[in-house]
Amino acid sequence: MTTQQHPDDGTQQSSANAIPDDDHMLAHNVDEEPVESNRRLFEGGLLKFVTLLAIAYSAFHLYTLNIAPLETWSFRIVHIAGALILGFILFAGARFVSGEEGTAKHRWTTWISAAAMLPALYALYQTFAFYQLLQNGTMRVPADLETWHFGWPLLAASGIAIVMSWFHQRQRSTFSVPDLVLVVCSVAVAAYFLVVYNTAMRMSTGTSFAPIGISFAAIAGTALIMEMTRRVAGMALVVIGLVFLVYVFAGPYLPGFLGYPGLSVQRFFSQVYTDAGILGPTTAVSSTYIILFIIFAAFLQASKVGDYFVNFAFAAAGRSRGGPAKVAIFASGLMGMINGTSAGNVVSTGSLTIPLMKRVGYSKQSAGAVEAAASTGGQIMPPIMGAGAFIMAEITGIPYTDIAIAAIIPAILYFASVYFMVDFEAKKLGMRGMRADELPNLRRLAKQVYLFVPIIILIVALFQGYSVIRAGTLATISAAVVSWISPNKMGIRQILHALEIAAMMSIQIIVVCAAAGVIVGVISLTGVGARFSVLLLDVAAHSHLLALVFAMFISILLGMGMPTTAAYAVAASVVAPGLVQLGIEPLTAHFFVFYFAVVSAITPPVALASYAAAGISGANAMETSVASFRIGIAAFIVPFMFFYNSALLMDAGWFEVARSLVTATFGVYLLSGGVLGWFARSAAPWMVRIMLIVSALLMIEGGIWTDLTGVALAVAAFFMQRQRAPGLSAA
């Protein structure tokens, strides 16, 4: 693996070797995690320490989830604290110095941060002093003691260290004093909640009887989460989170449905670090299902199963028209399902598929757009759905297996649409596939088909009724066992390496879920979600379709620039309750907002997956996002059909489901032809394209009369094409 600098945002990308080796294997380390531009690369004893810390973090979760469960809130507090500690150790708050700049810039940040270490250590010491008081029979810690000996020192240390970290620039292999202060503050926050925030105290949150220290610890914890989110996920989620936090205190001064009586600082922050906010549904999922499946993905990565998936896809589809693009659909969809991030998957698999797509004739924009659309589609592919299914199950209470089954037809329609788009463009441009001597040997790869066994075990275990945790653990163990009969055997060293990379892979999604929990907490504690539901009902009084369009725009807007998990969690809190009040089934309502939260990654003007793909392809970022929006157009239409045709979510008899699948698939075929302007083996004029799009919408809708009308329109469009270019249509 080599690394290359992202031209837009400075992040480093993984660049897989796209030149076949002696066995024509194209994919090498294709699922290896890219090294971010602000991630430290330690050496020597510090590297060993961080490695042991990462291994211990992953092993803690496996042990706790399967052998010795912790009390729920304590487990979630440790889960977040561990991610913050690892995050501040690994990810710098500012860029690293270049060779020309020497070893350091802004040396004054070290001295100021060293001074801030004193109140941080003092606050940490006080948590143990409080513990001794409580153990000696004290009912509660005096408020003055919590305020002046814990609260203000903790806030001062956290605030100073965060600001200093923005200016503290050192070499990549060097740890920083400001981040060491933040590590101590993270431990102090967790220690306070674990020591003082016991069951009796939890009953008082949100009241005037709540200990003042809870509010101080929650403010510091929220600030640490937001700073870590900035480092690993960018400013989008941080800005949205800050807007919601400002709303908490600005509410009494706002007009219309946004206004509300307001909350005091103490009352709000005494509740935000509970299951109404940071420790709520998003962290519940990240601390169980998400971390477990990240470990599973890391085991697949360590055993090189990702390489096998991509090489198998090339061997099976590489020779067809525009072969690398079709490979991208399969490989990126599969890997995106597992790793749970659209932009991250673009960086890993796209570094191989995008150059090959360009080589067979796709433009820079098209190559990047196909990869972005396919990687985004991985978030809606069952059974894992990039962790979205688990969050949906947690929020709605609907069994996970019901959600996974309901996702099958929409996923088929999405990927069928992308495939048709790719194939039509290949026909339109007269592309070729790759030569046999450029591709892996399918017969040889077929002998290693047993590498799919962990995925199969996961699916079978889930549908046999095993819990998600048990099924995920079995799949993880099977990945190690299966590797023993493959060329990439996992011994103790490889297993420990898998646990290490799992911890590093998990940091982003854990802090993102915690940050999303802050927003969810604001929504639930201020009641803004309920007021939005009232607004949606008012719109629906004029038109249900208009209400759905309004909900679509809000879901996309809330998701722009945010990782899928956070985007869905926020949209589910704001938009989904209003849709349910319209009389829409909860499963349908949540699938509706989930799909639009997912496709925000390819929706202009802020399309993270498209921008990542443009960085690899060398194309204009906005042009790539427009192209990926066009390729993924089915994902913007199918959710509306959930409302009109519940059979698309398997909520009907088998005959009705089968008929809906066939007609909707034909509908997305027509939609692809209409959008791309290619039908019946020739370019289609505008009239035919409009007819195809209208026909597609009628076919996807699913009623018997709409299906017949759609078929009639499609036949008419076919004969118009045949009359216009009879030689081409008969070819």
N, C-alpha and C positions, 0 to 999 in steps of 0.2 A: 504493500500500500504506500502511496505517496500522498502528500497533501498539497492543496492549492488554495490560494487566497480568493475568497469570494469578492467579486468586484463591487458589490453593492454595499455590503454591511461589514466587511472585514472578517467574517467568520471563516474558519478553515473548513475545507470540505474533504471528505474521503474520496479518493480517486482510484477506483479499481482498475487493474490492468486489463485493458480491452484488447490485447493482442493474444491470439490463441497460442497455447504452449504446444508441446509435442503431441499431446493427446487432444488438442483443439479445445481445451477447457477455457471458456471465455471469462468465467466469474472466479475471482480470487479475492477472498475476504470482502465480498460485496456487502455483507451486512455488518461489517465492523463499524463501530460508532465513530463518527468524525470527531476530531479534536477541536473544540471550540477555541476561538481566538483569545478568550480570556481565561482559559483553563491552565492552571499551573502544571508544569512537568517537573516533578521533583526528582532528586537523585539521592543515592546513598541511603543513610539511615532514615531520613525523613520520608523517602519513598516507601521504605519497608513499613514504617509506622502507619502511613496513610493506607497502604494496602491492607494491613491487619485490621485497621478501623473499618474499612469498607467491607471486608469479609465478615467481620463480627456483626455489622449492621444487617447484612442479608441473612446470616445464620440466625440472628435473633428473631427475625420475622418467621423463618421456617420453623424454628423451635416453638415459638409462641403460638403460631397458628395451628400447629399439628400436635403438639405434645403438652405444653403447660400454658394454657390461656391466662392472660392477665385481665384484671378488671378493665372494662372497655375504655373508659376515659383515660385511665393511666396509660394504657397501651397507645392510644392515639397521641397523647402528649409526648411520649417517648419517641414515637414514630416521626412526628414533626421536628422535635428537637434534634434527633439524629440526622435528619436531612439538612437542617440548618447548619449543624456543626460540620458535616462533611462538605456542604456547599461553600461555607466561608473559608474552609481550608483549601478547597480545590479551585474556586472561581474568584478571580480578582475583581475589584470594583472599578478599576481603571485599566487603561491599556498598559502593556509592558514596554519598557524602554528598549530602544533599538541599540545596535552595537555602537553607532556613532554618538549616542547620548551618554555612554558610560554605564555605570552600574545602578544609578539611582537619580530620580528627580524629586524635587520638593522634600528635602530631608527633614524639614520642620514638622512634617506630618508624623514622623516617628516619635518626636519628643512630646508633641501634644497628645498623641495616642497613648504613649507610655504613662502620661499623667492621668489619662482617663482610665487606665487599668486599675488604679487605686480604688475609685468608687465601684467599679465593676466587681472586683474581688471582695470589697466590703459588703456589697449587696448579696453576693453569693454566700459569704460567711453568715450573714443574717438569716438566710433560709435555714441553715443548720441550727442557729440559735433559737429560731422560732420553733423548730422541731423539738428541741430540748424543753422549751417552755410547755408545749402541748403534752409532751410525754410526762412532765411533772405535774400534770393535772390542771393547768391553765385552760379555761374554757375557750378563750380567744385572745389573740395577740392584741395588745393596746394599739389604738389607731395611730397615735403619735409615733410609736416605735415603727410601725409599718410605713408611715409616710416619710419620716425624716431619716430613718436608718436603712430603709430598703427601697422605697418608691423613687424618691428624687435621685439618689445615687445611681439607681439602675437606669432611669431615663436620661440622666446627664451622660453617663458612660455610653449608652446606646446611640444617642444623638450625635455626640462628638465623634465616635468611631465611624459611624455611617458617613458623616460629612468628610472626615479625613480620608476614608477609603476611596472617595471620588478623585482625590488628588495624589494619592500615594502610588507612585510608579516605580517599580523595581524590575529586576530580571525575572524571567519566566520560572526559574528554578528556585526562587527565593520566596519564603513566606513573609507575611507582613504583620506588623504590630497592630494596626487598626483591626485587621480581621481576627487577630488573636483576642482582642478585646470583645469583638462581636461573638466569638465562640464562648467566652466566659459569660457574656450576657445571655446567650441562648441557654446555657446550662442553668443560670440563675432563674430565668423565667420558668423552665421546666421543673426545677427543684421546688420553687414556690408552689406551683400548682400541684405537685405530687405530695408535698409535705403539709401545706396549710389548707389547700383546696380539697379538703376531705368531704365525705358524703354529707356531713351535717352542714358544712359551709355551702355546698352546692344548692341546698334548698333555699338559701337566702339571695341568690343572684337576682338582680333586677329590682331589689327592694332597698330601702334605706338601711337595712340591717346587714347588707353585704360588706365584708371586710374591705377597707379602702385599698389594701394591697392587691386585691384581685384586679382592680381597675388599672393600677400602675403596671402590674405584670402583663395585663392584656394589651395596654398601649405599647409597651416595649416589644411584646411578642408580635403585634401587628406590624410595627415598624420594621422589625427584623425580617418578617415574611415578605413584606413589600420590597425591601432592598434585595433580598435573595431572588425574588421574582424578576426584578429589573436585570439582574446579572445573567439569569439563565433563560429568560423568555422575552426580554425586551420591555419597552415602556408601555405598550398598548394596554395590557391588563392592569398595570400599576396606575395609569391615568384613569381608567374606568373605575378601579377600586377607590381612588382618591375622590373622584366625582361623587360616588355613592356615600363615602364618609362625610364629605362636605354637606351632602343632602340631609344627613342625620340631624345636623345642627342648624341648617338653613331652612328646613321645612316650614317652620312657623311663619317665615317671611315670603313664601312662594305662593303664587295665585293658583286658583282653579283646583283641579284634581290632585296636583302635586303637593298642595299644602297639607300640613298635619300639625298637631299640637307641639311636637318636639320631644326630644329626650335629653336628659342631662348627660354630661360626659361620664359621670360615675355610673349612672344607670345603664347606659349603652355598653360601656366597656366591661362592666361586670357580667354582661350577658354574652358578649361577642365571642368569648373563649369557652363557649358551651356547645352542646349539640344543636343550639339554635344558630350557630355560626361556624367558627373555625373547626370545631370538633364535630360538625354535623355530617350530612350525607356524603359530601365530597371527600372529606378525610376518612370517613368510614370505609369508602370504597378504595381509596388509595392505600390504606393501611392493611387491607385484606386482599381483594381481588387483583388490584393493579400491581402491587409489589410482587405478588405471587406470579403473575403472568410475565412480568419483566424478568424475574428469575428464570422462568421457563424459556423466554426468548434468549436470555444470555446462555443458557445451556445449549440451545439450538445453534447459537453463534459459535460457541466454543467447540462444538463438534462439527462445524462447517456445514451444517444442514442448509443454511441459507445459500451457500455456494451451489449446493446440489439442486435446490429449487430453481435457481436462475439458469444453471447449465441444462437442466432437464427441459425448461421452457424453451431455451434456444434450440435444443435438439429436436423438440416436437414441432415448433412453429417457425423456426428461423428461416426455412426455405420458402415459406409462403410469401405472397406479395407484401412488401413493407414489413418483412419478418420481425426486425428488432422492435417495431412499435407494438406488434401483437405480443411479443415476449414481454414487453414492459407492462402490458395490461395484466397478464397472468402473474408475473413475478412481483411487480410492485403492489398489486392488489393483495397477494398472499402475504408479503412481508409487512405491508401497511396494516393488515388486520392484526398482526402479532405485536408490532412495536408501538402502535397507538399514536403516532404523530405523522401528519401528512408531510410537513416540510422536512422532518428528519429522514423520512423514507425516501423522499426525492433526492436528498443529498447522498444517501448510501447507494441505492440501486440505480439512480439516475446517472451517476458518474460513469456507469458502464453502458446503459441503454441509450442515453442521449447521443453520445458520439457515434454509436453504431447506426442510429436512426438517421443522423445527418449523412453518414457514409452511403446509405442506400438511396438517398434522394429527398428526405424530408427537410423542409426549411428549418432554420434555427428556432423560429417561433413554434412551428408545429411539433418539433421534437420535444421541446420543453413543455409544451401544453399537454401532449399525450402523457408524459411522465407525471406531471402535476395532477391531471385528472385521474390517472390510474392509482396513484398513491393516495389521493383523497378518497377514492372509492374503497380503499382498504378499510376505512373507518366504518363503513356500513356493511362489510362482509361478515356474515356469521361464520363460525360460532362466537368469535372473540369480539369483533367489531371495535377493535382498538380501545377496549375498556368501556365504550359507551353503553353496551348492553347491561353491564354491571351497575353503572350509575342509574340507568333507567329502572332497573329492578329495585334498587335501594330507594329511589324517590317514590315510585308508584306502588310498590308492594306486589307487582305482577311477577310471577315466577320467571326466572331467567330463561328456562327452556321455552316458554311461550313467546318471549321476546325474540329469541334466536330463530324460532320457526317462522314467526311473522316477518322477519327480515329477509327471508330467502328470495321471494319473488321480486321485491324492490331491488335487491342486489343483482339479481339476474338481469333485470331491465336496465340497470345502470351500466353494467359491464357490457351487455349486448349492444347498447347504444354507442359506447366508446369504441367497441370493436368494429361496428358498422361504419362509424366515422373514419376510423383508420383505414379500413379496407377500401372505402369509396375514394378516399384521397389517394391511396396507392394506385387504384385503377385510373383515376383522373390524371395522375402525373406519369403513368406508365412505369411504375417502379418495379424493380426486381426484388427477389428475396436474396438471402445470402447463399453462397455456394456450399455444397456438401463438405468440401475440404476446409471450409472456414468454421465449421460447427462441431460441437461435441458429438460423439457417437451415441445415438439413441439406444442401440442394442446394449452397449456397455453400461449406460446409465440405468437402463431398465433392470439390470441385475442388482442395483442398489436401491430399488424402489422401497425396500424395507425402511429407509430413512423417513418415509411418511408415517411410520407407525406411531410416533408420539402424538401427531395431530389426530390420527384415527382414535387412539386410546382416549385422548381428551374428549372428542366428540361422543364416543360410545359411553364413556363414564358419565358425562353430563346427562345424556338421555336415558341412562339406566337408573337415574335418580340419585347418584352420588352428589354430595355438596360440591359447590364450585371449588372450595379450598381443597377438598380431597381429590377431585378430578385433576385440578392443576398440579397438585403434588405428585400424583401418579404419572402424569404426563412428563413432569420434570425428571422424575426417576427413570422413566422409560427412555428419555433422550440420552441419559448417561449409559444405560444398559445397551441400547441399540448401537451406540458409538463403538462398543467393544467388538462388534463384528464388521465395522467400517474401517476405511483407511485412516480415520482420525479418532483414535481411541482416547477416551477421557479417563486419565488416571487421577490421583489425588491432586496433582499440580493443576491440571486442567479444570477440575471441579472447583478448586479454590479460586482460580482465575475467573471462572464463570460467576461465582459469588461476588468477586470484586467488581467486575464490569456491570453486574446487575445493580449494585449499590450506586455506581456512578450514573448509570442510565436512569435510575429512579429519581434522582434529585430534582430534576426539572418538573416532572409531573406531580411529585409530592408537594412542592412549594406552590405550584400552580393551583392544585386542588385546595390548598390552605388559603391562598389568596381569593380563590373563587368562593370559599366559605365565608370570607369577610363580606363579600357582596351579597351572598345568600342571606347572611345574618342581617344586613341592612334592610333587605327586602322584607324579611319576615318580621323584624322588630318595628319597622316603621309603617308596615301595612301598605307600601306603595304597590305591591303586587296585586292586592285586592282592588285598589283604586284603578289600576290598569285594566283589570278584568271588567270593571264597571264601564270603562271607556270602550272596551272591545264589544261589550253587549250593546252599547248605544250605536256603534257602527253597524253591528249585525242586525239591528232593528231595520236598517235600510237594505242591507244585502249581506248574506252569509259569505258570498264570494269576496266581497269587498273587505269583510272582516278577516278572512283568510289571507288576502293579499297584504293587508296591514300587518298581520301577525308575521308573515314571511319577511317583510322588510325589517321589522323590529328584531327578529331572530338573527338575520344576516348582519344587521348593524351591531348588535351586541357581540357577535362572534368575530367581527373583523379584527385581525391582528392578534387573536387569542388562540391558544391551543384548543383542540377539539373538546377535550374534557371540560375545561373551564367554560368554553362557549356554550356547551349544552347545559351545564349546571345553572348558569345564569339565565339562559333562555327558558329553561324548565321552571324556574322560579317566577319569572316575570310573565311569560306568554302562555304557557301550558294551562295554568289554572283558569284563565279567561276562556280558552277554547273548550275546556271541560264544562264550564258554565253555559256555553252555547249549546250543550247537549251532545257534544262529540265524545265518543268513548275515550277513556284515559289513554289506552294504548295508541289509538289513532292520533290523539292530540300530541302525545310525547314523541311519536315517530315523526310527526309533522315538524315540530321545532328542532328535533335532533338532526333531521336531514338538512335543514337550512343552516343550522349551526356548523355542520360538517362542511357544506359547500361554500361557506364563507371563506375557506382557504383558497378557493379559485375564483372568487367574485371580485371584480374590480370595484373600487380602486385599491383596496388593501387586501392582497391575496398572497398570503405567506408562502404557500406551496408553489405558486406560479413564480414568485420572485426568486425562490431557491432554485427552481428549474432554469430560469433565465440566467442566473449566475453561472450555471454549468454550460448552457448552450451558447452563451455569448449574445443572446438576443436582447432586445429592449424589454424591460420588465413589464411595462403596461401592455405592450402588444402581446406578450406571452400570456398575460392574465386574461385578456380578451379572447384569445384563441382557446385557452383552457376552459373558459366559461362556455364557449360555443360547443366544445367537445363534450362537456358534462351537462349539456342542456337538459337531458332527461331528468336529472336530479332536481331540477327546478319545476318540473311539470308533474312527475309521478306523485309527490306528496299531496297535491290537490286532489288526485284521484283516490287517495285513501278515504277522503271524505265522501266521495260519490260511489265508491266501489270497495267495500270492505273485504271482498274476496282477494284483493291484492295483498292483504295482510293475513291470509289464510283463515279469515273469519267467515266461512261459508262451507257448503257441501263440496265434496271432492270434484263433482262435475263442474260446478260453478268456478271453483278455483282453477281447474285445468283449462276451462274455456277462457278465463280471464288471463291466464299466463300466455296462452297461444295468441290471443288477439292483441294483448298488450305488447308482446314481443314483436309481432308484425307491425304494431303501431310505432315502436321505437325505430324499427327498420325504415319505415316511411319518414319518420321524423328526421332521422339521420340524413336520408336522401334529400329531404326538403331544405334542411339547414345548410348542407354542404353543396347542394346544387348538382347532384349526380343521381340519375335514375335510369333503369333499363339500358345500362351500358353506354350512356351518353350524358353530356352536360344538359341540365334541365333549365328551361327559361323560367322567368319569374312566375308566370301563371301556373305552370306545373308545380313549382316549388310551393306556392301558396296552397294549391290543392292537396299536395302531399302532407303539409303541416296540419291542415284542417282535418284531413283523413286520419292522421296519426292521433290527434287529440280525441277524435271520436272513437277510435279503436282502443285507446288506453282507458277511456272512461268506463267501458265494460258492459253497458246495457246491450240487450239484443238488437234493438233498433239502431242504436248508435253504431254498433259493430257493422250491421248491414249497410248503413249509410256510408261508413268509412270504407268498406270494401268497394262499394259502387264508385266512390270518388277515386280510389286507388286504381281501379280498372280504367276509369275514364282518363286518368293521368297517363297510364301505360299506353293506351291507344293514341293519345295526343303525341307522346314521345315517338311512337312507332311511325306515325304519319310524318312527323317532322324529320326523322332520320331513320328510314326503314333499313338501310344497310347496316347501321350500327346495332339496331335492336335485334336484328336477326343473326348477328355475328356469333 
